[in-house]
């Protein structure tokens, strides 16, 4: 998972832990993930999942969430608002 995420951005941190910890976090953050067999008949698979961007504070506490399908401009505006920089 770490190598896969690095292909997007090296700063992205993937979820890890025991299965119980992951299950609790999935429930707490209200996400969906399901592994599905690929139609090509091989050993590949697809993962259907929610796509949210979670904003966490420097202490690791949840601040807010935005849909992962938001545009770059929407995300930038959202971050400026959340950081109290809305007029900049």
Biopython code that builds the backbone (N, CA, C, O; Angstrom):
import numpy as np
from Bio.PDB.StructureBuilder import StructureBuilder

atoms = [
    (1, "UNK", "N", (0.825, -1.183, 0.000)),
    (1, "UNK", "CA", (0.000, 0.000, 0.000)),
    (1, "UNK", "C", (0.875, 1.255, 0.000)),
    (1, "UNK", "O", (0.559, 2.226, -0.687)),
    (2, "UNK", "N", (1.957, 1.242, 0.755)),
    (2, "UNK", "CA", (2.820, 2.419, 0.833)),
    (2, "UNK", "C", (3.373, 2.799, -0.545)),
    (2, "UNK", "O", (3.376, 3.974, -0.910)),
    (3, "UNK", "N", (3.839, 1.807, -1.306)),
    (3, "UNK", "CA", (4.368, 2.086, -2.641)),
    (3, "UNK", "C", (3.291, 2.601, -3.575)),
    (3, "UNK", "O", (3.542, 3.497, -4.381)),
    (4, "UNK", "N", (2.102, 2.046, -3.476)),
    (4, "UNK", "CA", (0.984, 2.486, -4.300)),
    (4, "UNK", "C", (0.659, 3.958, -4.011)),
    (4, "UNK", "O", (0.466, 4.748, -4.934)),
    (5, "UNK", "N", (0.602, 4.313, -2.741)),
    (5, "UNK", "CA", (0.258, 5.678, -2.374)),
    (5, "UNK", "C", (1.341, 6.667, -2.791)),
    (5, "UNK", "O", (1.031, 7.808, -3.135)),
    (6, "UNK", "N", (2.597, 6.253, -2.767)),
    (6, "UNK", "CA", (3.688, 7.136, -3.189)),
    (6, "UNK", "C", (3.538, 7.557, -4.640)),
    (6, "UNK", "O", (4.029, 8.615, -5.032)),
    (7, "UNK", "N", (2.860, 6.735, -5.444)),
    (7, "UNK", "CA", (2.673, 7.103, -6.846)),
    (7, "UNK", "C", (1.768, 8.325, -6.987)),
    (7, "UNK", "O", (1.776, 8.980, -8.029)),
    (8, "UNK", "N", (0.993, 8.638, -5.955)),
    (8, "UNK", "CA", (0.151, 9.830, -5.951)),
    (8, "UNK", "C", (0.883, 11.003, -5.328)),
    (8, "UNK", "O", (0.971, 12.073, -5.929)),
    (9, "UNK", "N", (1.409, 10.808, -4.126)),
    (9, "UNK", "CA", (2.141, 11.852, -3.407)),
    (9, "UNK", "C", (2.813, 11.203, -2.210)),
    (9, "UNK", "O", (2.179, 10.447, -1.474)),
    (10, "UNK", "N", (4.075, 11.489, -2.013)),
    (10, "UNK", "CA", (4.837, 10.857, -0.929)),
    (10, "UNK", "C", (4.345, 11.249, 0.454)),
    (10, "UNK", "O", (4.701, 10.603, 1.439)),
    (11, "UNK", "N", (3.530, 12.298, 0.546)),
    (11, "UNK", "CA", (3.033, 12.744, 1.858)),
    (11, "UNK", "C", (1.768, 12.030, 2.299)),
    (11, "UNK", "O", (1.330, 12.202, 3.436)),
    (12, "UNK", "N", (1.171, 11.229, 1.420)),
    (12, "UNK", "CA", (-0.048, 10.501, 1.773)),
    (12, "UNK", "C", (0.316, 9.334, 2.676)),
    (12, "UNK", "O", (1.239, 8.573, 2.387)),
    (13, "UNK", "N", (-0.412, 9.204, 3.759)),
    (13, "UNK", "CA", (-0.183, 8.127, 4.717)),
    (13, "UNK", "C", (-1.359, 7.159, 4.635)),
    (13, "UNK", "O", (-2.511, 7.557, 4.811)),
    (14, "UNK", "N", (-1.068, 5.898, 4.370)),
    (14, "UNK", "CA", (-2.112, 4.885, 4.286)),
    (14, "UNK", "C", (-2.512, 4.380, 5.660)),
    (14, "UNK", "O", (-1.728, 4.431, 6.607)),
    (15, "UNK", "N", (-3.724, 3.898, 5.756)),
    (15, "UNK", "CA", (-4.237, 3.338, 6.991)),
    (15, "UNK", "C", (-3.572, 1.991, 7.263)),
    (15, "UNK", "O", (-3.489, 1.145, 6.373)),
    (16, "UNK", "N", (-3.106, 1.798, 8.473)),
    (16, "UNK", "CA", (-2.502, 0.536, 8.861)),
    (16, "UNK", "C", (-2.837, 0.240, 10.321)),
    (16, "UNK", "O", (-3.271, 1.123, 11.060)),
    (17, "UNK", "N", (-2.635, -0.980, 10.716)),
    (17, "UNK", "CA", (-2.921, -1.390, 12.087)),
    (17, "UNK", "C", (-3.447, -2.812, 12.091)),
    (17, "UNK", "O", (-3.426, -3.500, 11.071)),
    (18, "UNK", "N", (-3.916, -3.239, 13.244)),
    (18, "UNK", "CA", (-4.528, -4.561, 13.325)),
    (18, "UNK", "C", (-5.872, -4.505, 12.610)),
    (18, "UNK", "O", (-6.393, -3.418, 12.359)),
    (19, "UNK", "N", (-6.435, -5.651, 12.281)),
    (19, "UNK", "CA", (-7.746, -5.668, 11.620)),
    (19, "UNK", "C", (-8.799, -4.991, 12.482)),
    (19, "UNK", "O", (-9.660, -4.282, 11.961)),
    (20, "UNK", "N", (-8.741, -5.201, 13.809)),
    (20, "UNK", "CA", (-9.695, -4.564, 14.715)),
    (20, "UNK", "C", (-9.539, -3.039, 14.678)),
    (20, "UNK", "O", (-10.538, -2.320, 14.649)),
    (21, "UNK", "N", (-8.304, -2.542, 14.680)),
    (21, "UNK", "CA", (-8.070, -1.100, 14.626)),
    (21, "UNK", "C", (-8.580, -0.520, 13.308)),
    (21, "UNK", "O", (-9.203, 0.542, 13.292)),
    (22, "UNK", "N", (-8.318, -1.210, 12.214)),
    (22, "UNK", "CA", (-8.785, -0.739, 10.914)),
    (22, "UNK", "C", (-10.309, -0.741, 10.866)),
    (22, "UNK", "O", (-10.912, 0.224, 10.396)),
    (23, "UNK", "N", (-10.936, -1.811, 11.346)),
    (23, "UNK", "CA", (-12.401, -1.884, 11.357)),
    (23, "UNK", "C", (-13.014, -0.748, 12.169)),
    (23, "UNK", "O", (-14.008, -0.157, 11.747)),
    (24, "UNK", "N", (-12.439, -0.437, 13.317)),
    (24, "UNK", "CA", (-12.950, 0.660, 14.151)),
    (24, "UNK", "C", (-12.794, 2.004, 13.450)),
    (24, "UNK", "O", (-13.689, 2.847, 13.507)),
    (25, "UNK", "N", (-11.655, 2.201, 12.788)),
    (25, "UNK", "CA", (-11.404, 3.462, 12.091)),
    (25, "UNK", "C", (-12.339, 3.611, 10.900)),
    (25, "UNK", "O", (-12.865, 4.698, 10.661)),
    (26, "UNK", "N", (-12.552, 2.534, 10.149)),
    (26, "UNK", "CA", (-13.489, 2.562, 9.019)),
    (26, "UNK", "C", (-14.871, 2.984, 9.512)),
    (26, "UNK", "O", (-15.540, 3.799, 8.877)),
    (27, "UNK", "N", (-15.288, 2.433, 10.633)),
    (27, "UNK", "CA", (-16.599, 2.778, 11.194)),
    (27, "UNK", "C", (-16.627, 4.230, 11.676)),
    (27, "UNK", "O", (-17.580, 4.958, 11.399)),
    (28, "UNK", "N", (-15.588, 4.650, 12.394)),
    (28, "UNK", "CA", (-15.534, 6.011, 12.936)),
    (28, "UNK", "C", (-15.554, 7.067, 11.837)),
    (28, "UNK", "O", (-16.223, 8.091, 11.977)),
    (29, "UNK", "N", (-14.827, 6.828, 10.743)),
    (29, "UNK", "CA", (-14.749, 7.805, 9.664)),
    (29, "UNK", "C", (-15.797, 7.576, 8.580)),
    (29, "UNK", "O", (-15.836, 8.292, 7.579)),
    (30, "UNK", "N", (-16.647, 6.569, 8.792)),
    (30, "UNK", "CA", (-17.778, 6.284, 7.899)),
    (30, "UNK", "C", (-17.336, 6.078, 6.448)),
    (30, "UNK", "O", (-17.866, 6.703, 5.530)),
    (31, "UNK", "N", (-16.371, 5.205, 6.264)),
    (31, "UNK", "CA", (-15.900, 4.908, 4.911)),
    (31, "UNK", "C", (-16.374, 3.526, 4.477)),
    (31, "UNK", "O", (-16.767, 2.695, 5.297)),
    (32, "UNK", "N", (-16.327, 3.305, 3.180)),
    (32, "UNK", "CA", (-16.707, 2.028, 2.601)),
    (32, "UNK", "C", (-15.549, 1.525, 1.764)),
    (32, "UNK", "O", (-14.941, 2.293, 1.019)),
    (33, "UNK", "N", (-15.241, 0.255, 1.877)),
    (33, "UNK", "CA", (-14.228, -0.369, 1.023)),
    (33, "UNK", "C", (-14.633, -1.815, 0.788)),
    (33, "UNK", "O", (-15.060, -2.516, 1.705)),
    (34, "UNK", "N", (-14.490, -2.249, -0.459)),
    (34, "UNK", "CA", (-14.838, -3.611, -0.813)),
    (34, "UNK", "C", (-13.891, -4.101, -1.899)),
    (34, "UNK", "O", (-13.700, -3.433, -2.915)),
    (35, "UNK", "N", (-13.303, -5.266, -1.679)),
    (35, "UNK", "CA", (-12.419, -5.883, -2.666)),
    (35, "UNK", "C", (-13.271, -6.702, -3.624)),
    (35, "UNK", "O", (-14.077, -7.532, -3.202)),
    (36, "UNK", "N", (-13.085, -6.461, -4.915)),
    (36, "UNK", "CA", (-13.896, -7.134, -5.930)),
    (36, "UNK", "C", (-12.987, -7.761, -6.975)),
    (36, "UNK", "O", (-11.980, -7.173, -7.369)),
    (37, "UNK", "N", (-13.346, -8.948, -7.416)),
    (37, "UNK", "CA", (-12.562, -9.646, -8.441)),
    (37, "UNK", "C", (-12.686, -8.900, -9.764)),
    (37, "UNK", "O", (-13.765, -8.434, -10.131)),
    (38, "UNK", "N", (-11.583, -8.796, -10.460)),
    (38, "UNK", "CA", (-11.553, -8.128, -11.756)),
    (38, "UNK", "C", (-12.252, -8.983, -12.805)),
    (38, "UNK", "O", (-12.291, -10.208, -12.690)),
    (39, "UNK", "N", (-12.795, -8.344, -13.809)),
    (39, "UNK", "CA", (-13.485, -9.050, -14.894)),
    (39, "UNK", "C", (-12.541, -9.785, -15.837)),
    (39, "UNK", "O", (-12.995, -10.567, -16.673)),
    (40, "UNK", "N", (-11.228, -9.549, -15.718)),
    (40, "UNK", "CA", (-10.294, -10.157, -16.679)),
    (40, "UNK", "C", (-9.991, -11.626, -16.383)),
    (40, "UNK", "O", (-9.279, -12.272, -17.153)),
    (41, "UNK", "N", (-10.515, -12.162, -15.286)),
    (41, "UNK", "CA", (-10.346, -13.573, -14.973)),
    (41, "UNK", "C", (-9.013, -13.927, -14.344)),
    (41, "UNK", "O", (-8.794, -15.085, -13.987)),
    (42, "UNK", "N", (-8.115, -12.960, -14.197)),
    (42, "UNK", "CA", (-6.801, -13.219, -13.599)),
    (42, "UNK", "C", (-6.827, -13.083, -12.094)),
    (42, "UNK", "O", (-7.880, -13.168, -11.461)),
    (43, "UNK", "N", (-5.667, -12.875, -11.542)),
    (43, "UNK", "CA", (-5.531, -12.721, -10.093)),
    (43, "UNK", "C", (-5.666, -11.275, -9.648)),
    (43, "UNK", "O", (-5.491, -10.971, -8.468)),
    (44, "UNK", "N", (-5.973, -10.385, -10.572)),
    (44, "UNK", "CA", (-6.097, -8.983, -10.197)),
    (44, "UNK", "C", (-7.441, -8.732, -9.520)),
    (44, "UNK", "O", (-8.380, -9.518, -9.646)),
    (45, "UNK", "N", (-7.504, -7.637, -8.811)),
    (45, "UNK", "CA", (-8.753, -7.268, -8.149)),
    (45, "UNK", "C", (-8.886, -5.755, -8.147)),
    (45, "UNK", "O", (-7.919, -5.029, -8.377)),
    (46, "UNK", "N", (-10.070, -5.308, -7.890)),
    (46, "UNK", "CA", (-10.383, -3.892, -7.778)),
    (46, "UNK", "C", (-10.844, -3.619, -6.358)),
    (46, "UNK", "O", (-11.378, -4.504, -5.690)),
    (47, "UNK", "N", (-10.641, -2.405, -5.902)),
    (47, "UNK", "CA", (-11.133, -2.008, -4.592)),
    (47, "UNK", "C", (-12.072, -0.824, -4.798)),
    (47, "UNK", "O", (-11.649, 0.262, -5.195)),
    (48, "UNK", "N", (-13.337, -1.052, -4.523)),
    (48, "UNK", "CA", (-14.311, 0.035, -4.530)),
    (48, "UNK", "C", (-14.252, 0.693, -3.156)),
    (48, "UNK", "O", (-14.221, 0.011, -2.131)),
    (49, "UNK", "N", (-14.237, 2.018, -3.146)),
    (49, "UNK", "CA", (-14.121, 2.700, -1.844)),
    (49, "UNK", "C", (-14.625, 4.129, -1.940)),
    (49, "UNK", "O", (-14.724, 4.703, -3.024)),
    (50, "UNK", "N", (-14.939, 4.685, -0.792)),
    (50, "UNK", "CA", (-15.279, 6.097, -0.724)),
    (50, "UNK", "C", (-13.996, 6.883, -0.966)),
    (50, "UNK", "O", (-12.895, 6.378, -0.746)),
    (51, "UNK", "N", (-14.147, 8.109, -1.417)),
    (51, "UNK", "CA", (-12.958, 8.932, -1.640)),
    (51, "UNK", "C", (-13.167, 10.296, -0.999)),
    (51, "UNK", "O", (-13.709, 11.221, -1.603)),
    (52, "UNK", "N", (-12.730, 10.383, 0.210)),
    (52, "UNK", "CA", (-12.784, 11.634, 0.956)),
    (52, "UNK", "C", (-11.367, 12.104, 1.223)),
    (52, "UNK", "O", (-10.429, 11.307, 1.261)),
    (53, "UNK", "N", (-11.224, 13.404, 1.406)),
    (53, "UNK", "CA", (-9.957, 13.970, 1.860)),
    (53, "UNK", "C", (-10.214, 14.478, 3.273)),
    (53, "UNK", "O", (-11.048, 15.357, 3.494)),
    (54, "UNK", "N", (-9.483, 13.910, 4.219)),
    (54, "UNK", "CA", (-9.655, 14.271, 5.627)),
    (54, "UNK", "C", (-8.602, 15.282, 6.019)),
    (54, "UNK", "O", (-7.415, 15.091, 5.754)),
    (55, "UNK", "N", (-9.035, 16.355, 6.649)),
    (55, "UNK", "CA", (-8.123, 17.362, 7.171)),
    (55, "UNK", "C", (-7.910, 17.078, 8.649)),
    (55, "UNK", "O", (-8.856, 17.034, 9.436)),
    (56, "UNK", "N", (-6.648, 16.886, 9.008)),
    (56, "UNK", "CA", (-6.290, 16.602, 10.389)),
    (56, "UNK", "C", (-5.415, 17.738, 10.902)),
    (56, "UNK", "O", (-4.671, 18.346, 10.132)),
    (57, "UNK", "N", (-5.500, 18.029, 12.202)),
    (57, "UNK", "CA", (-4.641, 19.067, 12.761)),
    (57, "UNK", "C", (-3.250, 18.478, 13.054)),
    (57, "UNK", "O", (-3.053, 17.270, 12.926)),
    (58, "UNK", "N", (-2.291, 19.322, 13.446)),
    (58, "UNK", "CA", (-0.931, 18.812, 13.686)),
    (58, "UNK", "C", (-0.848, 17.719, 14.761)),
    (58, "UNK", "O", (0.118, 16.957, 14.791)),
    (59, "UNK", "N", (-1.851, 17.637, 15.640)),
    (59, "UNK", "CA", (-1.873, 16.607, 16.675)),
    (59, "UNK", "C", (-2.544, 15.318, 16.186)),
    (59, "UNK", "O", (-2.623, 14.337, 16.926)),
    (60, "UNK", "N", (-3.025, 15.324, 14.944)),
    (60, "UNK", "CA", (-3.649, 14.130, 14.379)),
    (60, "UNK", "C", (-5.136, 14.026, 14.631)),
    (60, "UNK", "O", (-5.727, 12.978, 14.370)),
    (61, "UNK", "N", (-5.760, 15.082, 15.132)),
    (61, "UNK", "CA", (-7.201, 15.070, 15.380)),
    (61, "UNK", "C", (-7.958, 15.516, 14.131)),
    (61, "UNK", "O", (-7.505, 16.384, 13.385)),
    (62, "UNK", "N", (-9.117, 14.902, 13.925)),
    (62, "UNK", "CA", (-9.967, 15.219, 12.785)),
    (62, "UNK", "C", (-10.463, 16.658, 12.844)),
    (62, "UNK", "O", (-10.875, 17.136, 13.901)),
    (63, "UNK", "N", (-10.420, 17.354, 11.692)),
    (63, "UNK", "CA", (-10.920, 18.719, 11.597)),
    (63, "UNK", "C", (-12.163, 18.765, 10.707)),
    (63, "UNK", "O", (-13.210, 19.256, 11.129)),
    (64, "UNK", "N", (-12.051, 18.256, 9.478)),
    (64, "UNK", "CA", (-13.170, 18.295, 8.546)),
    (64, "UNK", "C", (-12.877, 17.359, 7.379)),
    (64, "UNK", "O", (-11.805, 16.758, 7.306)),
    (65, "UNK", "N", (-13.842, 17.243, 6.466)),
    (65, "UNK", "CA", (-13.721, 16.333, 5.331)),
    (65, "UNK", "C", (-14.308, 16.995, 4.092)),
    (65, "UNK", "O", (-15.234, 17.801, 4.185)),
    (66, "UNK", "N", (-13.756, 16.643, 2.926)),
    (66, "UNK", "CA", (-14.286, 17.111, 1.654)),
    (66, "UNK", "C", (-14.297, 15.920, 0.696)),
    (66, "UNK", "O", (-13.459, 15.025, 0.803)),
    (67, "UNK", "N", (-15.238, 15.913, -0.230)),
    (67, "UNK", "CA", (-15.309, 14.838, -1.223)),
    (67, "UNK", "C", (-14.031, 14.794, -2.045)),
    (67, "UNK", "O", (-13.501, 15.836, -2.431)),
    (68, "UNK", "N", (-13.545, 13.612, -2.309)),
    (68, "UNK", "CA", (-12.331, 13.447, -3.081)),
    (68, "UNK", "C", (-12.469, 13.879, -4.523)),
    (68, "UNK", "O", (-11.460, 14.106, -5.192)),
    (69, "UNK", "N", (-13.685, 14.001, -5.021)),
    (69, "UNK", "CA", (-13.910, 14.420, -6.395)),
    (69, "UNK", "C", (-13.925, 15.926, -6.582)),
    (69, "UNK", "O", (-14.161, 16.405, -7.691)),
    (70, "UNK", "N", (-13.680, 16.674, -5.531)),
    (70, "UNK", "CA", (-13.658, 18.133, -5.633)),
    (70, "UNK", "C", (-12.511, 18.563, -6.546)),
    (70, "UNK", "O", (-11.493, 17.878, -6.646)),
    (71, "UNK", "N", (-12.689, 19.689, -7.199)),
    (71, "UNK", "CA", (-11.629, 20.205, -8.066)),
    (71, "UNK", "C", (-10.501, 20.781, -7.214)),
    (71, "UNK", "O", (-10.669, 21.020, -6.019)),
    (72, "UNK", "N", (-9.364, 20.995, -7.840)),
    (72, "UNK", "CA", (-8.229, 21.596, -7.136)),
    (72, "UNK", "C", (-8.578, 22.958, -6.564)),
    (72, "UNK", "O", (-8.193, 23.276, -5.438)),
    (73, "UNK", "N", (-9.307, 23.768, -7.332)),
    (73, "UNK", "CA", (-9.706, 25.088, -6.844)),
    (73, "UNK", "C", (-10.652, 24.976, -5.653)),
    (73, "UNK", "O", (-10.547, 25.749, -4.700)),
    (74, "UNK", "N", (-11.575, 24.015, -5.703)),
    (74, "UNK", "CA", (-12.503, 23.819, -4.578)),
    (74, "UNK", "C", (-11.751, 23.373, -3.330)),
    (74, "UNK", "O", (-12.035, 23.843, -2.228)),
    (75, "UNK", "N", (-10.800, 22.473, -3.503)),
    (75, "UNK", "CA", (-10.011, 21.996, -2.360)),
    (75, "UNK", "C", (-9.185, 23.127, -1.781)),
    (75, "UNK", "O", (-9.113, 23.277, -0.561)),
    (76, "UNK", "N", (-8.555, 23.933, -2.643)),
    (76, "UNK", "CA", (-7.744, 25.055, -2.168)),
    (76, "UNK", "C", (-8.600, 26.047, -1.391)),
    (76, "UNK", "O", (-8.191, 26.514, -0.328)),
    (77, "UNK", "N", (-9.787, 26.376, -1.909)),
    (77, "UNK", "CA", (-10.690, 27.304, -1.213)),
    (77, "UNK", "C", (-11.125, 26.725, 0.127)),
    (77, "UNK", "O", (-11.183, 27.440, 1.127)),
    (78, "UNK", "N", (-11.431, 25.432, 0.146)),
    (78, "UNK", "CA", (-11.833, 24.746, 1.372)),
    (78, "UNK", "C", (-10.712, 24.797, 2.403)),
    (78, "UNK", "O", (-10.951, 25.086, 3.575)),
    (79, "UNK", "N", (-9.492, 24.517, 1.963)),
    (79, "UNK", "CA", (-8.356, 24.558, 2.891)),
    (79, "UNK", "C", (-8.117, 25.961, 3.426)),
    (79, "UNK", "O", (-7.853, 26.134, 4.616)),
    (80, "UNK", "N", (-8.208, 26.973, 2.555)),
    (80, "UNK", "CA", (-8.034, 28.354, 3.026)),
    (80, "UNK", "C", (-9.080, 28.695, 4.079)),
    (80, "UNK", "O", (-8.768, 29.319, 5.092)),
    (81, "UNK", "N", (-10.331, 28.280, 3.835)),
    (81, "UNK", "CA", (-11.416, 28.537, 4.803)),
    (81, "UNK", "C", (-11.128, 27.819, 6.120)),
    (81, "UNK", "O", (-11.237, 28.419, 7.189)),
    (82, "UNK", "N", (-10.765, 26.550, 6.050)),
    (82, "UNK", "CA", (-10.529, 25.770, 7.261)),
    (82, "UNK", "C", (-9.335, 26.296, 8.053)),
    (82, "UNK", "O", (-9.291, 26.174, 9.277)),
    (83, "UNK", "N", (-8.380, 26.876, 7.353)),
    (83, "UNK", "CA", (-7.185, 27.393, 8.020)),
    (83, "UNK", "C", (-7.331, 28.847, 8.416)),
    (83, "UNK", "O", (-6.387, 29.453, 8.923)),
    (84, "UNK", "N", (-8.533, 29.427, 8.186)),
    (84, "UNK", "CA", (-8.760, 30.812, 8.552)),
    (84, "UNK", "C", (-8.106, 31.800, 7.611)),
    (84, "UNK", "O", (-7.827, 32.934, 7.999)),
    (85, "UNK", "N", (-7.856, 31.381, 6.368)),
    (85, "UNK", "CA", (-7.187, 32.232, 5.386)),
    (85, "UNK", "C", (-8.126, 32.568, 4.228)),
    (85, "UNK", "O", (-7.667, 32.805, 3.111)),
    (86, "UNK", "N", (-9.425, 32.590, 4.481)),
    (86, "UNK", "CA", (-10.434, 32.703, 3.424)),
    (86, "UNK", "C", (-10.245, 33.932, 2.545)),
    (86, "UNK", "O", (-10.565, 33.865, 1.358)),
    (87, "UNK", "N", (-9.752, 35.033, 3.053)),
    (87, "UNK", "CA", (-9.612, 36.244, 2.263)),
    (87, "UNK", "C", (-8.299, 36.354, 1.516)),
    (87, "UNK", "O", (-8.029, 37.381, 0.894)),
    (88, "UNK", "N", (-7.473, 35.314, 1.566)),
    (88, "UNK", "CA", (-6.152, 35.422, 0.931)),
    (88, "UNK", "C", (-6.068, 34.667, -0.362)),
    (88, "UNK", "O", (-5.021, 34.665, -1.009)),
]
sb = StructureBuilder()
sb.init_structure("model")
sb.init_model(0)
sb.init_chain("A")
sb.init_seg("    ")
for serial, (resi, resn, name, xyz) in enumerate(atoms, 1):
    if name == "N":
        sb.init_residue(resn, " ", resi, " ")
    sb.init_atom(name, np.array(xyz, "f"), 0.0, 1.0, " ", f" {name:<3s}", serial, name[0])
structure = sb.get_structure()
